[in-house]
């Protein structure tokens, strides 16, 4: 089986679990459930939940129920995209080639859909029954911290907003993206490893891997915003430059940004040495993150 085929199978696994966890479109109040599902099933790659699955599998063979924990990451990620696209933030009309939530359901319902997905993430984790209470608490704390204001996703979003129009600055750039993008990606592998019972050495290894792929992911995102069309990206291309955002190409140029992404990919591979072949899927995911075109 090729990696692409394997990935498609894992995406289907996650989609089935997401479908089970989210109320149906016919369950009242119907509008909010339609809005939640509209963005959740709009064609995401499921990178974060699959990272969670594979980190868990690197630690232990097929940890039972881990796909439920993995879905909480997709809820938080989707909430962040819905809110990012709002007029008050990035003001984008398209996401994954479809109209953004606020263009379909209105701003108020889009805000509520994001709020509902964030809330559902923690409700989902609180109900996990295939893992010890200690691990459950640690997994919940991991996601909360990664989504929060102290080095987490919201901190990165604040720094990104306040950095608009400022001169390109390498330190601010790294601060923004280690929090805005990197924190949730790092949490994805840490949550999977914690769920599976990782020891300190294993958790340290996946944490370093998560830091490298988190930075690589954002570098590549910034490159694609410059090089790809809106049709290819499924969202408006060139918005970083239009909004005078601090990006890797703005600070380092395109060629150096590409070299940086490749260095992060190699470092991600090296971080997983203690797992041997058990982490091969994580290595392939690092390759995919750097080599993707959308």
C-alpha positions in Angstrom: 0.0 0.0 0.0 1.4 3.4 -1.0 1.5 6.2 1.6 -1.2 8.1 -0.3 -3.5 5.1 -0.1 -2.7 4.7 3.6 -3.3 8.4 4.2 -6.7 8.2 2.5 -7.7 5.3 4.7 -6.7 7.3 7.9 -8.7 10.3 6.6 -11.7 8.1 6.2 -11.2 6.7 9.8 -11.2 10.2 11.2 -14.1 11.3 9.1 -16.3 8.4 10.4 -15.4 9.3 14.0 -16.1 13.1 13.4 -19.4 12.2 11.9 -20.3 10.1 15.0 -19.2 12.8 17.4 -21.0 15.9 15.8 -24.7 16.2 16.0 -26.5 15.6 12.7 -27.8 18.5 10.6 -31.4 17.6 11.6 -30.7 17.8 15.3 -32.0 21.0 16.8 -30.9 23.7 16.7 -30.4 22.7 13.0 -28.7 25.8 11.8 -25.7 25.6 14.1 -25.2 21.9 13.4 -25.3 22.6 9.6 -22.7 25.4 10.0 -20.4 23.2 12.1 -20.6 20.3 9.7 -20.2 22.6 6.6 -16.7 23.7 7.7 -15.7 20.4 9.3 -16.4 18.3 6.2 -15.2 20.9 3.7 -12.2 18.8 2.5 -9.6 19.1 5.2 -6.5 16.9 5.0 -6.9 15.8 8.7 -3.1 16.3 9.2 -3.4 17.0 13.0 -5.6 14.0 13.9 -3.4 11.7 11.8 -0.3 13.0 13.5 -2.0 12.2 16.8 -2.8 8.6 15.6 0.7 8.0 14.3 2.4 9.3 17.4 0.3 7.0 19.5 1.1 4.1 17.3 4.9 4.8 17.5 4.6 4.5 21.3 2.2 1.5 21.5 0.5 -0.8 19.0 -3.0 0.5 18.1 -4.0 2.3 21.3 -7.7 1.7 21.7 -10.0 4.8 21.3 -7.2 7.2 20.2 -9.2 8.3 17.2 -11.6 10.0 19.5 -8.8 12.1 21.1 -7.5 12.8 17.6 -10.8 14.3 16.5 -10.7 16.9 19.2 -7.7 18.4 17.3 -9.8 18.7 14.1 -12.5 20.5 16.1 -10.1 23.1 17.4 -8.3 23.5 14.0 -11.6 24.0 12.2 -12.9 26.5 14.8 -9.7 28.5 14.3 -10.2 28.5 10.5 -13.8 29.7 10.8 -12.7 32.6 13.0 -9.6 33.4 11.0 -11.7 33.9 7.9 -14.1 36.4 9.6 -14.1 40.0 8.3 -12.6 41.2 11.6 -9.5 39.0 11.1 -8.3 37.8 7.7 -11.6 38.6 5.9 -11.5 35.7 3.4 -14.3 34.6 1.2 -13.0 31.1 0.4 -11.5 28.2 2.3 -10.6 24.8 0.7 -12.3 26.0 -2.5 -15.7 26.7 -0.8 -17.3 29.8 0.5 -16.3 30.5 4.0 -18.7 29.9 6.9 -19.6 33.6 7.4 -20.4 33.9 3.6 -22.9 31.0 3.8 -24.4 31.4 7.3 -23.6 35.0 8.3 -21.1 36.3 10.7 -23.0 35.6 13.9 -23.6 32.0 13.1 -20.0 31.5 11.9 -18.8 32.8 15.3 -21.1 30.5 17.1 -20.1 27.5 14.9 -16.4 28.1 15.8 -17.4 28.5 19.5 -19.4 25.2 19.3 -16.5 23.3 17.8 -14.1 24.5 20.4 -16.5 23.5 23.1 -17.1 20.1 21.5 -13.4 19.4 21.5 -13.2 19.4 25.3 -16.6 17.7 25.8 -15.2 14.9 23.5 -12.0 14.5 25.5 -13.9 14.6 28.9 -15.9 11.6 27.8 -13.0 9.3 26.7 -13.4 6.0 28.5 -10.6 3.9 27.0 -7.7 5.7 28.8 -6.8 6.3 32.4 -8.0 9.4 34.2 -4.4 10.6 34.5 -3.7 10.4 30.8 -7.1 11.9 30.0 -6.3 14.9 32.2 -2.9 15.4 30.6 -4.4 15.2 27.1 -7.0 17.8 27.9 -4.4 20.1 29.4 -2.2 19.7 26.4 -4.9 20.8 24.0 -6.0 23.6 26.2 -2.5 25.0 26.4 -1.8 24.7 22.7 -5.0 26.6 21.9 -4.5 29.3 24.5 -2.8 32.6 25.1 0.5 31.6 26.7 2.6 30.3 23.8 -0.5 28.8 22.1 -2.6 29.4 19.0 -4.4 32.5 20.2 -1.2 34.1 21.4 0.2 33.6 17.8 -2.9 35.0 16.3 -2.6 38.1 18.5 1.0 38.6 17.5 0.1 38.1 13.9 -2.5 40.8 14.0 -0.3 43.2 15.9 2.6 42.5 13.5 0.7 43.6 10.4 2.5 46.5 8.8 5.6 46.2 10.9 9.1 45.8 9.2 10.0 42.1 8.6 11.6 40.8 11.8 13.0 37.3 12.2 12.4 37.1 16.0 8.7 38.2 15.8 8.2 35.9 12.8 9.3 32.9 14.8 7.3 34.0 17.9 4.1 34.2 15.8 4.4 30.9 14.0 5.7 28.7 16.8 2.5 29.7 18.6 -0.1 30.2 15.8 0.7 27.1 13.7 3.3 25.2 15.6 1.6 24.8 19.0 -1.3 22.8 17.7 0.9 20.6 15.5 3.2 19.9 18.4 0.2 19.2 20.6 -1.1 16.7 18.0 1.9 14.4 18.5 2.2 15.0 22.2 -1.4 14.1 22.7 -1.1 10.9 20.8 2.1 9.9 22.7 0.6 10.8 26.1 -2.6 8.9 25.3 -0.5 5.8 24.4 1.6 6.0 27.6 4.8 7.5 26.4 7.8 7.7 28.8 9.8 10.9 29.1 12.3 10.0 26.4 9.6 9.1 23.9 7.6 12.3 24.7 10.7 14.4 24.3 11.3 12.8 20.9 7.9 13.5 19.5 7.9 17.0 21.0 11.0 17.9 19.1 9.5 16.3 16.0 6.4 18.4 16.5 8.4 21.6 16.8 10.2 20.9 13.5 7.2 20.0 11.5 5.3 22.9 13.0 7.8 25.4 11.7 8.2 23.6 8.4 4.4 23.7 7.9 4.2 27.4 8.3 7.3 28.1 6.1 5.7 26.1 3.3 2.3 27.8 3.8 4.1 31.2 3.4 5.8 30.0 0.3 2.6 28.7 -1.3 0.8 31.9 -0.6 3.4 33.6 -2.9 3.7 30.9 -5.5 0.4 29.2 -5.9 -2.9 30.4 -7.4 -6.1 30.9 -5.4 -7.6 27.9 -7.3 -4.7 25.7 -6.3 -4.8 26.8 -2.6 -8.6 26.8 -2.3 -8.3 30.2 -0.6 -7.3 33.7 -1.7 -3.6 33.7 -2.7 -1.3 36.7 -2.0 -3.2 37.9 1.0 -0.1 37.9 3.2 1.5 40.5 1.1 -1.7 42.5 0.7 -2.1 42.6 4.5 1.6 43.3 5.1 2.0 40.3 7.2 5.4 39.1 8.5 6.2 35.9 6.6 9.2 33.7 6.0 9.6 34.9 2.3 9.4 38.5 3.5 12.1 38.0 6.0 14.4 35.4 4.3 13.4 35.3 0.7 11.9 32.3 -1.2 15.1 30.3 -1.7 16.3 30.5 1.8 12.7 29.7 3.0 12.8 26.5 1.0 16.2 25.6 2.5 14.8 26.3 6.0 11.8 24.0 5.4 14.1 21.2 4.2 16.3 21.6 7.2 13.3 21.3 9.5 12.1 18.2 7.6 15.5 16.5 8.1 15.6 17.5 11.8 12.1 16.1 12.2 13.3 12.7 10.9 16.3 12.8 13.2 14.1 13.4 16.2 12.4 10.1 15.8 15.6 7.9 15.9 14.5 6.1 19.2 11.4 4.7 17.5 13.1 3.0 14.5 10.6 1.8 12.0 7.6 2.4 14.2 7.8 6.1 13.3 8.0 5.6 9.6 4.6 7.1 9.0 5.5 10.1 11.0 8.6 10.5 8.8 6.4 10.3 5.7 4.0 12.9 7.2 7.0 15.3 7.6 7.9 14.7 4.0 4.3 15.4 2.9 4.2 18.6 4.9 7.3 20.0 3.2 6.6 18.7 -0.3 2.9 19.6 -0.5 1.6 22.1 -3.1 -1.6 23.2 -1.4 
